[in-house]
Amino acid sequence: MTRPAADIQASRVIFTHVPKVAGTAVMRRLVRANYTEDEIKTFKGVRDLVTSRNFRVLIGHSVYGMHHFAAGEFRYFTMLRDPVARAISHYFFIKQPGWKPNTHNAAQKVLHNAVPLKDIFDATAKTKRRLMGTWLVDNMQTRYLAGFPHYWRGKASSQLLKAAKHNLRHRYVTFGLQDEFDASLEQIAGALNWTIGPEGGEVRPKATRISKTVDQDDIEAVERFNRLDSELYDYAKELFRQRRTDPI
């Protein structure tokens, strides 16, 4: 049953922003079109979230489960993307010149310029222990949706995939697919009783601007290290289709 619009508006919202899924466009067209800047909080870590009170929507690269660290009722939404295209875009986005590194992601840039795409998932394997962030790791969309209790699990973990599928179906009030961006905006806006903001003509600040040159070894490695993401994405596409034809 669809919740009354008043109930949806009263609850706070968390956007699980997986890197390189058109999340910046989602924030511009949906989040900032429905909330003022002082109502929007960017995720800066769990400690900061615990002490934060006056916000209505949480954005930034946080995994599922952040509602445990903030008071009130929360509604989750997210965007997903074809996992091979997402991982390739993520790799070259970090690698490109002109991307302004900070103390957290400068190490990513150094690593990506030293390690080829086919080897990057082995090189970043230990960063899964950090439980969240923007390091390019295997099955990143599955890890984000499974959340912090499962983020560290191995690349073939059935528990990791099971948790992600369960959360997507039962814990996310709505979600979108980058490949169906316009329909996704409509679905998310409808589920959260939002309006869709104008498209805008500004240059996308988070776009991957350099050529994404890959060979067969690269593609095979990306596919091998993101098999859970591929299964999750197939599941998401069917669930998205169901919700469009028979909204909950």
C-alpha angles and dihedrals in degrees: 000000000000113000118237113267091241092058092049092049092049094055122077123243135226121199109205096211110196109193117263100014097115089270094147090057090048091053092049097045098038117013100041091039090061105032136049119239093255090056093055121082125192114217111250100166138301096279091056092046093053091059096042119099114154104072136097102195132033119211132172134076103315128140127232114287102054090123087077089068100049133056123248139034118312135195119204130213133168147172126235133196139194099286098225093050091044095051093047091049091048093051095051094040090062092041098052123106117249095036104131109233122207129195091279102048103029088091090055091056093050091049095047092051090051101041126059119233094253090060101037097094092056089047093053098040094110093053089074086079089069087071096216144021139087102294109131104246133162119282091007097169091050090050093049093051095041087055137210097316089062106023094103097054123119124276093255098042114143088197091058093053094042092053092048093050092046093050094046092053100037109021102039114075089201144346141183141217121230091220088061097037101154093045089047092055089052093048095048093044092049094049093049098036092243134145122235115242125221120284095242127206103236123123112264105251094201097048122129101241104176124083112274098222113182136163132207093272090055094049093047091050092049090050093046094050095044104048093122090052090052091053091045091050092052088050091048093051091055093045090049090052091049093050092049092054098034109022116200 
